[in-house]
Each structure stands twice: as structure tokens, then as C-alpha cells.
């Protein structure tokens, strides 16, 4: 077992790096990341700058890591616009809310984030005067909550019934919080525990130092804490059968004014997913290089996360359930998912790539096998 400071220091370093990067984004001149064309002397090519937000600490958004590493977005943009120069500015965030803040400020045009931040972003886009947003596609999907877990200190031998009267931590309003409540209800413990708000760094530290009974979170943290040998999985989120979804939101006005840029990004996303399926070893290595998590952890992510952009009816139902969850917590008032989700750009991307998008009948059923 590693010394306590080793793991906590490691996790803090990963999250601090993300925080510093997004802080740098916030401090940049807005004109450098507007996503609009900047006129240059006639002797030079036109320069277009596009800001993209992602989350290295959240494994289900790691399609972005492949796009970034392999420069897939630049490839599709350059194919379409050989007379322009595209400068893609990537901004790594420790969580979803800072990405939404930077989108509202006009610093990011695209962002990959988890289901709860996606919904809050969507509400902002439907209620704000100067910001409109649109949901374009999914990235990582966790089947039935498989990529979430309730963690306990190593060797504590805690069982679900032992949580009665105890304190559990999670990020309130997160997908892990929703998973935790479903699990507690399943075991008749909904009103028998105290749930406190703790971010990942604090929650993992408390698990490591045996200061809390349990902490609910998402990948890559369950795999990381087991790999480091400082925690156990008490309950796999798949017991709750609530899918965990991450996806892509965009500035709607930017998309409408730059439809080809949006489609090019979705083509890059689709290719990144295909790359992960066909090159699992290299994908894991890229995940490790870009996220700084151990290779053993990133290999598990390749195996356990379904990287699939398609928007199924069941996915919208899952988002609707998360919306109702956030409304109950008074973290969200309302959002019209029919107006927020727009699959026309995703379908165009599939068509341009020569790939078959799931049929209407398939989209109404369960996820089909990925090829």
C-alpha cells in the first residue's frame, strides 16, 4: 500500500493541472477564442480559432483525448477548408461548471462534459439572454451505471447494511449522487444515512485515511483507487441500472453560423470512437499520456466505457430522469430537451464519413452492438 501522501498528492496534481489550464483559459483575451475568422494580410491564410473544453479527470469524456492527440479535428477542417489555418485551443477543466462559465463568456465554442453539467448548461442556454446552447452528441456511456461506484476504505469489509446511521460523501447534484440515492433506496437506506458534499480530492483522501465510511464517484476514480491499493468497491453502479452519459454541448449561435465546423468536429468524434474500438492498446496509451492516469487504469476505461456518439431514445429518457433529479434538488428549474438536443449535425457527420447511423427503429430500442 502506498504512503497516504503519495496518492493524495498524485490526485491533487492531476486535478490542479486541470484547474490551472482552465484558469488560463479564463484569463485569456476573449477575442482569441471566439471561433470567428480573424482577418490577416492578403499574403497569409485566414486564421480561425476554436476553443474546446474537456475534462481529463472524467474518463467518459476521453473521446476528446483521442481527437486532441491525433489532431482529428484539424484534419477534417483542413480537408474542407485548405485555404484557412485552424488553431484549436484545448482547455482542460476539473469539472463541468467551469466549462459552461467559459462558454457563456464566449471563450469556448464546444465542450465535453457529464450529464448533470450538460443539463445545467442547457438550462442556461434556454434562459440566458446572451447565451444559447445545443446538445450535439454523446461521447462515453456507462452501461447501467457500470462506470460509477460506492467506495470504502481498503480492508474495511463494510457491507451496504453497515451504512445505516453513517456518513457518505459525494458531489451533490452529480450523476454519482443520483446513483447513490438509487442504491440506498434499493437497500432501504434512503433515510438512514447522512450524505455530505465532498469533491473528488477530499473524498478520495478521506477514503484513503479511513475518515469516512463511503464515497460515491465515477471512473477513473474507482479503478484508480483499486490500482493504488487504498480502497474497495462496495457497490458497482450497475446495480442501479441507471446509464451514465457524457456528451458534447456547443454554442448554438456559433454552430448555426459555422455548421461545417460543427460537423467536422463530430466527424472527428466519430473517428475517435472507431479508433478506440479498433486500437485498444494505443488508445489506452494515449489516454495515459493525455490524462496522466496509470496505464492499468486507462486500459480498464477502454474496456468498460462505450464510446458512442449516437443519440438513442433511451438516452433522452436517462437525461429526463437526471433533469427530474436536479429539479428535486432545486439545482435546475426547467429545460426542454426537445429543443436542446439536435441530431441533424451528427447525422450529417455520419453521412459524410460514409457510415450508417442507427435507424429510427434501432434508436427506439436498446443500444446496438458497435462495429
C-alpha positions as CSV (number, residue, x, y, z in Angstrom):
1,X,0.0,0.0,0.0
2,X,1.4,3.4,-0.9
3,X,2.0,6.1,1.7
4,X,-1.0,8.3,2.1
5,X,0.6,11.5,0.8
6,X,1.7,9.7,-2.3
7,X,-1.9,9.0,-3.6
8,X,-3.4,12.3,-2.4
9,X,-0.5,14.3,-3.8
10,X,-0.9,12.4,-7.1
11,X,-4.6,13.1,-7.3
12,X,-4.2,16.7,-6.3
13,X,-1.6,17.1,-9.0
14,X,-3.9,15.8,-11.7
15,X,-6.8,18.0,-10.7
16,X,-4.6,21.0,-10.1
17,X,-3.2,20.8,-13.6
18,X,-6.7,20.8,-15.0
19,X,-7.6,23.8,-12.8
20,X,-4.6,25.8,-13.9
21,X,-5.3,25.1,-17.5
22,X,-8.9,26.3,-17.3
23,X,-7.8,29.3,-15.2
24,X,-5.5,30.2,-18.0
25,X,-8.5,29.9,-20.4
26,X,-10.5,32.4,-18.3
27,X,-7.7,34.9,-18.2
28,X,-7.1,34.9,-22.0
29,X,-8.3,37.7,-24.2
30,X,-11.8,36.8,-25.4
31,X,-11.0,37.8,-29.0
32,X,-8.5,34.9,-29.3
33,X,-11.1,32.2,-28.7
34,X,-14.3,33.5,-30.3
35,X,-14.3,30.8,-33.0
36,X,-14.7,33.5,-35.7
37,X,-12.4,34.3,-38.6
38,X,-9.6,36.8,-38.0
39,X,-8.6,38.9,-41.0
40,X,-4.9,38.7,-41.8
41,X,-2.7,40.3,-44.5
42,X,-3.5,39.0,-48.0
43,X,-0.2,37.2,-48.2
44,X,-1.3,35.0,-45.3
45,X,-4.1,32.5,-44.9
46,X,-7.2,33.3,-42.9
47,X,-6.9,32.2,-39.3
48,X,-9.8,30.6,-37.5
49,X,-9.5,30.0,-33.7
50,X,-11.8,27.5,-32.0
51,X,-11.9,26.8,-28.2
52,X,-12.8,23.3,-27.0
53,X,-13.3,22.3,-23.3
54,X,-12.8,18.8,-22.0
55,X,-12.2,17.0,-18.7
56,X,-9.1,14.8,-18.3
57,X,-10.3,13.8,-14.8
58,X,-13.5,12.3,-16.2
59,X,-13.0,9.1,-18.2
60,X,-16.3,9.2,-20.1
61,X,-15.1,12.4,-21.9
62,X,-11.9,10.8,-23.2
63,X,-13.0,10.7,-26.8
64,X,-11.7,14.2,-26.7
65,X,-8.2,12.9,-25.7
66,X,-8.0,11.0,-29.0
67,X,-9.2,13.9,-31.0
68,X,-6.6,16.2,-29.4
69,X,-3.7,13.7,-29.6
70,X,-4.3,12.6,-33.2
71,X,-5.4,16.1,-34.4
72,X,-8.5,14.7,-35.9
73,X,-10.5,17.9,-35.8
74,X,-7.7,19.8,-37.7
75,X,-7.7,17.0,-40.3
76,X,-11.3,17.3,-41.1
77,X,-11.3,21.1,-41.0
78,X,-8.3,21.3,-43.3
79,X,-9.9,18.9,-45.8
80,X,-12.9,21.2,-46.1
81,X,-11.0,24.5,-45.9
82,X,-7.5,24.1,-47.3
83,X,-7.2,27.9,-47.6
84,X,-7.7,28.5,-43.9
85,X,-5.5,28.0,-40.9
86,X,-7.3,26.5,-37.9
87,X,-5.9,27.0,-34.4
88,X,-7.6,24.6,-31.9
89,X,-7.3,25.7,-28.3
90,X,-8.0,22.9,-25.8
91,X,-9.0,23.8,-22.3
92,X,-8.8,21.1,-19.6
93,X,-11.2,21.5,-16.7
94,X,-11.5,19.6,-13.4
95,X,-15.3,19.6,-13.8
96,X,-18.2,20.7,-16.0
97,X,-19.4,24.0,-14.4
98,X,-16.2,26.0,-15.3
99,X,-16.7,24.9,-18.9
100,X,-20.2,26.2,-19.0
101,X,-19.0,29.5,-17.5
102,X,-16.4,29.8,-20.2
103,X,-18.9,29.0,-22.9
104,X,-21.2,31.7,-21.6
105,X,-18.2,34.1,-21.6
106,X,-17.7,33.3,-25.3
107,X,-14.3,31.6,-24.7
108,X,-15.3,28.1,-25.7
109,X,-17.4,27.0,-28.7
110,X,-17.5,23.3,-27.8
111,X,-17.3,21.3,-24.6
112,X,-17.4,17.7,-23.4
113,X,-19.0,17.2,-20.0
114,X,-21.1,14.8,-17.9
115,X,-24.9,14.5,-17.9
116,X,-25.7,16.8,-15.0
117,X,-23.5,19.7,-16.2
118,X,-24.9,19.2,-19.7
119,X,-28.4,19.8,-18.4
120,X,-27.4,22.9,-16.4
121,X,-25.7,24.2,-19.5
122,X,-28.8,23.5,-21.5
123,X,-31.0,25.4,-19.0
124,X,-28.6,28.4,-19.2
125,X,-28.9,28.3,-22.9
126,X,-32.7,28.4,-22.7
127,X,-32.9,31.1,-20.1
128,X,-30.0,33.5,-20.7
129,X,-30.3,36.5,-22.9
130,X,-26.8,36.3,-24.5
131,X,-26.1,32.6,-24.5
132,X,-27.8,29.8,-26.4
133,X,-26.6,26.2,-26.4
134,X,-27.3,22.9,-28.2
135,X,-26.5,19.3,-27.4
136,X,-24.8,17.6,-30.4
137,X,-23.7,14.1,-29.5
138,X,-22.7,11.7,-26.8
139,X,-19.1,10.6,-26.0
140,X,-18.7,8.0,-23.3
141,X,-21.6,5.9,-22.0
142,X,-21.6,3.7,-18.9
143,X,-24.0,0.8,-19.3
144,X,-26.5,0.8,-16.4
145,X,-24.2,2.9,-14.2
146,X,-21.3,0.5,-14.6
147,X,-18.7,3.2,-14.6
148,X,-19.7,4.6,-11.2
149,X,-19.2,3.1,-7.7
150,X,-19.6,3.5,-4.0
151,X,-16.1,3.2,-2.5
152,X,-14.9,2.2,1.0
153,X,-11.5,2.2,2.8
154,X,-9.3,-0.8,1.9
155,X,-9.9,-3.9,4.0
156,X,-12.8,-2.3,5.9
157,X,-15.2,-5.1,4.9
158,X,-18.1,-2.7,5.0
159,X,-21.4,-4.0,3.6
160,X,-24.4,-1.9,2.4
161,X,-26.4,-2.6,5.6
162,X,-23.4,-1.3,7.6
163,X,-24.0,2.2,6.2
164,X,-27.1,2.7,8.4
165,X,-26.5,5.7,10.6
166,X,-23.2,6.6,8.9
167,X,-22.0,9.4,6.7
168,X,-21.4,9.1,3.0
169,X,-19.8,11.7,0.7
170,X,-20.2,12.5,-3.0
171,X,-20.5,15.6,-5.2
172,X,-24.1,16.8,-4.6
173,X,-26.1,17.1,-7.8
174,X,-23.7,14.8,-9.7
175,X,-24.5,11.6,-11.5
176,X,-22.8,9.7,-8.7
177,X,-25.2,11.4,-6.3
178,X,-28.1,10.1,-8.3
179,X,-26.6,6.6,-8.5
180,X,-26.0,6.7,-4.7
181,X,-29.6,7.6,-3.9
182,X,-31.0,4.8,-6.2
183,X,-28.7,2.3,-4.5
184,X,-29.7,3.5,-1.0
185,X,-33.3,3.2,-1.9
186,X,-32.7,-0.3,-3.2
187,X,-31.4,-1.3,0.2
188,X,-33.9,0.6,2.2
189,X,-31.4,3.1,3.5
190,X,-32.6,6.3,1.9
191,X,-33.5,7.9,5.2
192,X,-30.9,6.1,7.3
193,X,-27.6,7.8,6.2
194,X,-26.2,11.3,6.1
195,X,-24.9,12.5,2.7
196,X,-22.3,15.3,2.6
197,X,-20.9,17.2,-0.3
198,X,-17.2,16.5,-1.0
199,X,-15.2,16.9,-4.2
200,X,-13.2,14.0,-5.5
201,X,-9.9,15.1,-3.9
202,X,-11.4,15.3,-0.4
203,X,-13.5,12.1,-0.9
204,X,-10.6,10.0,-2.1
205,X,-8.3,11.4,0.7
206,X,-10.9,10.5,3.3
207,X,-11.3,7.0,1.9
208,X,-7.5,6.6,2.0
209,X,-7.2,7.8,5.6
210,X,-10.3,5.9,6.7
211,X,-12.1,9.1,7.7
212,X,-15.4,8.3,6.1
213,X,-17.4,5.2,5.6
214,X,-18.0,5.6,1.9
215,X,-17.7,7.9,-1.1
216,X,-19.7,7.7,-4.4
217,X,-17.9,8.7,-7.6
218,X,-17.3,7.8,-11.3
219,X,-14.4,6.5,-13.4
220,X,-11.5,6.7,-13.5
221,X,-11.5,7.0,-9.6
222,X,-12.9,3.6,-8.7
223,X,-10.2,1.9,-11.0
224,X,-7.5,4.3,-9.7
225,X,-8.2,3.7,-6.0
226,X,-8.1,-0.1,-6.5
227,X,-5.0,0.1,-8.6
228,X,-3.3,2.1,-5.9
229,X,-4.5,-0.4,-3.3
230,X,-6.1,2.1,-1.0
231,X,-9.8,1.4,-1.4
232,X,-12.5,-1.2,-2.3
233,X,-15.7,-1.1,-4.3
234,X,-18.7,-1.6,-2.0
235,X,-21.2,-1.3,-4.8
236,X,-20.8,-1.2,-8.6
237,X,-23.1,1.4,-10.1
238,X,-24.5,-1.2,-12.5
239,X,-26.7,-2.4,-9.6
240,X,-28.8,0.7,-10.1
241,X,-29.3,0.2,-13.8
242,X,-29.0,4.0,-14.5
243,X,-26.8,4.7,-17.5
244,X,-24.0,7.2,-17.0
245,X,-23.7,9.6,-20.0
246,X,-21.2,12.2,-21.2
247,X,-21.5,14.3,-24.3
248,X,-20.9,17.4,-26.4
249,X,-22.6,20.8,-26.0
250,X,-21.9,23.7,-28.2
251,X,-22.7,27.4,-28.5
252,X,-25.8,27.3,-30.7
253,X,-25.2,30.6,-32.4
254,X,-21.7,29.5,-33.3
255,X,-23.0,26.2,-34.7
256,X,-25.7,27.9,-36.8
257,X,-23.1,30.3,-38.2
258,X,-20.4,27.6,-38.7
259,X,-22.3,24.4,-39.5
260,X,-19.4,22.8,-41.4
261,X,-17.1,23.4,-38.4
262,X,-19.6,21.6,-36.1
263,X,-20.0,18.7,-38.5
264,X,-16.2,18.4,-38.8
265,X,-15.9,18.1,-35.0
266,X,-18.5,15.4,-34.9
267,X,-16.7,13.5,-37.7
268,X,-13.5,13.7,-35.5
269,X,-15.5,12.4,-32.5
270,X,-16.9,9.5,-34.5
271,X,-13.4,8.6,-35.8
272,X,-12.0,8.8,-32.2
273,X,-14.6,6.3,-31.1
274,X,-13.8,4.0,-34.0
275,X,-10.1,4.3,-33.2
276,X,-10.7,3.3,-29.6
277,X,-12.6,0.2,-30.6
278,X,-10.0,-0.9,-33.3
279,X,-6.8,0.1,-31.4
280,X,-7.5,-0.5,-27.7
281,X,-3.8,-0.7,-26.7
282,X,-2.8,2.5,-28.4
283,X,-6.0,4.2,-27.2
284,X,-5.1,3.2,-23.6
285,X,-1.6,4.6,-24.1
286,X,-3.0,7.9,-25.5
287,X,-5.4,8.1,-22.5
288,X,-2.5,7.6,-20.2
289,X,-0.3,10.2,-21.9
290,X,-3.1,12.8,-22.0
291,X,-4.7,12.2,-18.6
292,X,-1.6,11.2,-16.6
293,X,-3.5,8.3,-15.0
294,X,-1.8,4.9,-14.8
295,X,-1.9,2.7,-17.9
296,X,-3.6,-0.1,-15.9
297,X,-6.4,2.3,-15.2
298,X,-6.7,3.6,-18.8
299,X,-6.8,0.1,-20.1
300,X,-9.9,-0.6,-18.0
301,X,-11.6,2.5,-19.4
302,X,-11.1,1.3,-22.9
303,X,-12.8,-2.0,-21.9
304,X,-15.6,-0.6,-19.8
305,X,-16.8,2.6,-21.5
306,X,-19.0,2.5,-24.5
307,X,-17.7,5.4,-26.8
308,X,-20.8,6.0,-28.9
309,X,-22.0,9.4,-30.3
310,X,-25.5,8.2,-31.3
311,X,-28.5,9.7,-29.6
312,X,-31.0,6.9,-28.6
313,X,-34.4,7.4,-27.2
314,X,-33.3,5.6,-24.0
315,X,-30.5,8.2,-23.6
316,X,-33.0,11.0,-23.7
317,X,-35.1,9.2,-21.1
318,X,-32.0,9.0,-18.9
319,X,-31.4,12.7,-19.3
320,X,-35.0,13.3,-18.4
321,X,-34.5,11.3,-15.3
322,X,-31.4,13.3,-14.4
323,X,-33.3,16.5,-15.1
324,X,-36.0,15.5,-12.6
325,X,-33.4,14.6,-10.1
326,X,-31.8,18.1,-10.4
327,X,-35.2,19.7,-10.2
328,X,-35.9,17.9,-6.9
329,X,-32.6,19.2,-5.5
330,X,-33.5,22.7,-6.7
331,X,-30.4,22.8,-8.8
332,X,-32.4,23.2,-12.0
333,X,-35.8,24.8,-12.8
334,X,-36.6,23.6,-16.3
335,X,-35.2,22.5,-19.6
336,X,-36.9,21.5,-22.8
337,X,-34.9,18.5,-24.0
338,X,-36.7,18.5,-27.4
339,X,-35.4,22.0,-28.1
340,X,-31.9,21.3,-26.6
341,X,-31.0,18.1,-28.4
342,X,-30.4,18.4,-32.1
343,X,-29.1,15.3,-34.0
344,X,-29.0,16.8,-37.5
345,X,-25.3,17.7,-37.4
346,X,-24.4,14.2,-36.1
347,X,-26.4,12.5,-38.8
348,X,-24.7,14.8,-41.4
349,X,-21.3,13.7,-40.0
350,X,-22.1,10.0,-40.2
351,X,-23.3,10.6,-43.8
352,X,-20.1,12.4,-44.8
353,X,-18.0,9.7,-43.4
354,X,-20.0,7.0,-45.2
355,X,-21.1,5.4,-42.0
356,X,-24.6,4.1,-41.2
357,X,-26.4,6.0,-38.4
358,X,-28.8,3.8,-36.4
359,X,-32.2,3.6,-38.0
360,X,-35.3,5.2,-36.3
361,X,-36.4,1.8,-35.2
362,X,-32.9,1.0,-33.7
363,X,-32.8,4.3,-31.9
364,X,-36.1,3.5,-30.1
365,X,-34.6,0.3,-28.7
366,X,-31.5,-0.7,-26.7
367,X,-28.0,0.2,-27.8
368,X,-27.0,-1.9,-30.8
369,X,-23.6,-3.5,-30.9
370,X,-20.8,-1.2,-32.1
371,X,-18.7,-2.2,-35.1
